[in-house]
Amino acid sequence: MEKTEIAKHTIKDSIFTNLFQDKKYLIQLYRALHPEDTETTEDELKDITIKNILVDACYNDLGFTVRDKIMILTEAQTSWTMNIIIRALMYLVQSYHEYFERRNDNLYGSKKVKIPKPELYVIFTGKRVSKPEYVSLSEEFFNGEDCAIDVKVKMIYDGKDNDIISQYVTFTKVYDEQVKLYGRTREAVTNTINICKDRDVLKEYLSSREKEVVDMMMTLFDEEQVMRAYVESEKKEAAEKAAEEAAKKAAVISAIEMCQEIGLPVSETIKKVAGKYKLEENDAETWVQKYWRRERDNQ
């Protein structure tokens, strides 16, 4: 089956990543996830988000550690898929790999290394009737059976008391409403920003970075449009190539049958087919052997 690739991150995901690159908002996210911890400061948070350096590399929306004791990986998701569990596992393995490299830990040594406790979250902003609190690898992929490794992801559908999670979710809903009204246009983007500022939703972030946010969102519109146009072009080219190959196949088969009808031997038919259709003699022989009707050859 043909593999179709489009832009990997939606606009909302990109705003999510951009928002929490600022520790001022990252600490708000951490406190929303851990309201019991009132002592941790911005300086004790370290961004470990896997960067998108290579096109096909594994990279995530957000990752950070808290005093090297907790490793938090968080994804923003608009469409429901249990494959997010697999991706979370891949992000976790990659994040641990980079963590140990930064510390120059010797994983082959006798001394036990220190490892931060992992916490995996997905902030889901799409529509869904069933809203499980957790999804896990063992439950979803192995029918709840014990397995060598398990991954448990906490699903978040909204925040509390207008916290940063709640504001982000509201932003995505306003954006969806504006896209329904105005399509994927600059007007939808600017309206989303203005409405959110009026409602005190990510107001400080949107006010201080309005031009950056608009440019980022519009650039992603353009990138996705270009990517879709490229995919359509590739599909069209593949279809045209398939049609050409089918036509050539039909012509070669017809030529073989004609040669056989007029009584040419196999060896002569191979030469004629190779010359007429610019085939290597070995390829022409394969064609003739495949489509030569043996019952006539035996007469």
C-alpha positions in Angstrom: 0.0 0.0 0.0 1.2 3.5 -0.9 2.4 5.4 2.2 1.0 9.0 2.3 2.7 11.5 4.6 1.5 14.9 5.5 2.7 17.5 8.0 3.3 15.7 11.3 2.1 18.5 13.7 -1.1 20.4 13.6 -1.3 24.1 14.3 -2.7 23.4 17.8 0.2 21.0 18.6 2.7 23.6 17.5 1.2 26.3 19.7 1.3 23.8 22.6 5.0 23.2 22.0 5.8 26.8 21.6 3.8 27.8 24.7 5.6 25.5 27.0 9.1 26.2 25.8 8.7 29.2 28.1 9.4 28.2 31.6 6.9 30.7 32.9 4.2 28.6 31.4 5.9 25.3 31.9 5.9 25.8 35.7 2.2 26.4 35.4 1.7 23.2 33.6 3.7 21.3 36.2 1.7 22.8 39.0 -1.5 21.8 37.2 -0.2 18.2 37.0 1.2 18.3 40.6 -0.8 20.8 42.6 0.6 19.3 45.8 4.1 20.5 45.0 4.3 24.2 45.8 8.1 24.4 46.3 9.5 23.5 42.8 10.7 26.6 40.9 11.2 27.3 37.2 14.9 26.8 37.6 14.4 23.2 38.6 12.6 22.3 35.4 14.7 21.2 32.5 13.4 20.9 28.9 14.2 17.6 27.4 11.8 17.7 24.4 13.1 15.5 21.6 14.0 17.9 18.8 12.9 17.5 15.2 16.3 17.4 13.6 15.8 14.7 11.0 12.6 14.4 8.9 11.9 10.8 9.9 13.3 11.1 13.5 11.2 10.4 16.6 10.3 13.6 18.3 7.6 14.6 20.7 5.6 17.7 21.8 7.0 18.3 25.2 9.3 16.6 27.7 10.9 18.0 30.9 12.5 16.8 34.1 11.9 18.0 37.6 15.0 18.0 39.8 16.1 14.8 38.0 13.4 13.0 40.0 10.5 13.1 37.6 10.5 12.9 33.8 7.2 14.2 32.3 6.3 13.6 28.7 3.2 15.3 27.4 1.5 15.2 24.1 -1.3 17.3 22.6 -3.7 15.1 20.6 -6.7 16.1 18.5 -7.6 12.7 17.0 -8.1 9.6 19.0 -5.7 6.7 18.5 -4.4 4.0 20.8 -1.2 4.2 18.9 -0.3 7.2 21.1 0.7 4.6 23.6 3.3 3.1 21.3 4.5 6.6 20.5 4.7 7.4 24.2 6.9 4.3 24.7 9.2 5.4 21.9 9.5 8.9 23.2 10.2 7.6 26.7 13.0 5.2 25.5 14.5 8.0 23.4 14.3 10.5 26.3 16.0 8.1 28.7 18.7 7.4 26.1 19.4 11.1 25.8 19.2 11.6 29.6 21.9 9.0 30.2 24.1 10.4 27.5 23.9 13.9 29.0 25.0 12.5 32.3 27.6 10.2 30.9 26.1 7.3 32.9 27.8 3.9 32.4 24.9 1.5 31.9 27.4 -1.4 31.7 29.0 -0.6 35.1 28.2 -2.3 38.4 27.0 0.9 40.0 23.2 1.4 39.8 22.4 4.5 37.9 19.7 7.0 39.0 16.7 7.3 36.8 13.8 9.8 37.0 10.3 8.4 37.5 8.4 8.7 34.2 5.0 10.3 33.9 3.1 10.2 30.6 0.3 12.5 29.7 -1.9 13.2 26.7 -4.0 16.3 26.5 -6.8 15.3 24.3 -8.8 18.1 22.7 -10.9 16.2 20.2 -14.5 14.9 20.5 -15.1 11.6 22.1 -18.0 10.0 24.1 -15.9 7.6 26.1 -13.1 9.3 28.0 -10.9 6.8 29.9 -8.7 8.2 32.6 -5.8 6.0 31.6 -4.8 3.9 28.6 -2.1 1.2 28.8 -0.1 -0.9 26.5 -1.0 -4.2 28.2 -4.7 -3.5 28.2 -5.0 -2.2 24.7 -2.6 -4.4 22.9 -2.2 -7.6 25.0 -5.7 -8.0 26.5 -4.5 -7.1 29.9 -2.0 -10.0 30.1 1.3 -9.6 31.9 4.1 -8.5 29.6 7.7 -7.6 29.9 7.0 -3.9 29.8 3.9 -1.8 30.2 3.2 1.8 29.5 0.4 3.8 31.3 -0.7 7.1 29.8 -2.9 9.5 31.8 -5.5 11.2 29.5 -6.4 14.8 30.2 -9.5 16.3 28.7 -9.7 19.6 30.5 -8.0 21.6 33.3 -9.3 23.0 36.5 -10.2 26.6 37.6 -8.9 28.2 34.4 -5.4 26.7 34.8 -3.0 26.6 31.9 -4.3 23.3 30.7 -7.9 24.6 30.8 -6.8 27.7 28.8 -5.0 25.6 26.2 -8.1 23.4 25.7 -10.3 26.4 25.4 -7.9 27.9 22.8 -8.2 24.7 20.7 -12.0 24.8 20.9 -12.2 28.5 19.9 -9.8 27.7 17.0 -12.0 24.9 15.8 -15.1 27.1 15.9 -13.4 29.8 13.8 -12.1 27.3 11.3 -15.7 26.1 10.8 -16.8 29.7 10.1 -13.8 31.0 8.0 -11.9 27.9 6.9 -8.1 27.7 7.3 -7.5 31.4 6.8 -5.7 34.3 8.5 -9.1 35.6 9.6 -9.7 32.3 11.5 -6.3 32.7 13.2 -6.7 36.4 14.1 -10.2 35.9 15.4 -9.0 33.0 17.6 -6.3 35.2 19.1 -8.7 38.1 19.7 -11.5 36.0 21.2 -9.0 34.2 23.5 -7.5 37.5 24.7 -11.0 38.9 25.4 -11.8 35.8 27.4 -8.5 35.9 29.3 -7.4 32.7 27.7 -3.6 32.5 27.2 -3.9 36.3 27.2 -0.3 37.1 28.2 1.2 34.6 25.8 -1.0 35.6 22.8 -0.5 39.4 23.5 3.3 39.2 23.8 3.8 36.9 20.9 0.8 37.7 18.6 2.8 38.3 15.4 4.9 35.2 16.1 1.8 33.1 16.7 0.0 34.4 13.6 3.1 33.8 11.5 3.6 30.3 12.9 0.0 29.3 12.3 -0.1 30.7 8.8 3.3 29.1 7.9 1.9 25.8 9.0 -1.2 26.4 6.8 1.1 27.0 3.8 3.4 24.0 4.6 0.4 21.6 4.9 -1.0 23.0 1.6 2.3 22.5 -0.1 2.6 19.0 1.3 -0.9 18.0 0.2 -0.2 19.4 -3.3 3.0 17.3 -3.3 1.2 14.2 -2.2 -1.5 14.7 -4.9 1.2 15.2 -7.5 2.9 12.0 -6.4 -0.4 10.1 -6.6 -1.1 11.5 -10.1 2.4 10.6 -11.3 2.1 7.1 -9.8 -1.3 6.6 -11.5 0.1 7.8 -14.8 3.1 5.5 -14.5 0.8 2.6 -13.7 -1.4 3.3 -16.7 1.7 3.5 -19.0 3.0 0.2 -17.6 -0.4 -1.4 -18.1 -0.6 -0.2 -21.7 2.9 -1.4 -22.4 2.1 -4.8 -20.9 -1.0 -5.1 -23.1 1.0 -4.2 -26.2 3.8 -6.7 -25.4 1.3 -9.5 -24.8 -0.5 -8.6 -28.1 2.8 -8.6 -30.0 3.7 -12.1 -28.5 0.3 -13.5 -29.5 0.6 -12.0 -33.1 4.1 -13.5 -33.5 2.7 -16.9 -32.4 -0.3 -16.5 -34.7 1.9 -16.1 -37.8 4.1 -19.0 -36.7 7.3 -17.3 -35.6 9.4 -19.5 -33.2 10.0 -18.4 -29.7 13.6 -17.3 -30.3 12.6 -15.0 -33.1 9.7 -13.6 -31.1 12.0 -12.8 -28.2 14.2 -10.7 -30.6 11.3 -8.9 -32.1 9.7 -8.0 -28.7 13.1 -6.9 -27.3 13.7 -4.6 -30.3 10.2 -3.2 -30.6 9.8 -2.4 -26.9 13.4 -1.6 -26.1 13.7 -4.5 -23.6 16.8 -6.4 -22.5 16.8 -9.8 -24.2 16.5 -11.5 -20.8 13.4 -9.4 -19.9 11.9 -10.1 -23.4 12.5 -13.8 -22.9 10.7 -13.6 -19.5 7.7 -11.9 -21.1 7.5 -14.4 -24.0 7.9 -17.5 -21.7 5.1 -16.1 -19.5 2.6 -15.3 -22.2 3.4 -17.9 -25.0 0.4 -20.2 -25.3 1.9 -23.6 -24.9 -1.0 -25.5 -26.4 -0.2 -24.0 -29.8 3.5 -24.5 -29.3 2.9 -28.2 -28.8 0.8 -28.6 -32.0 
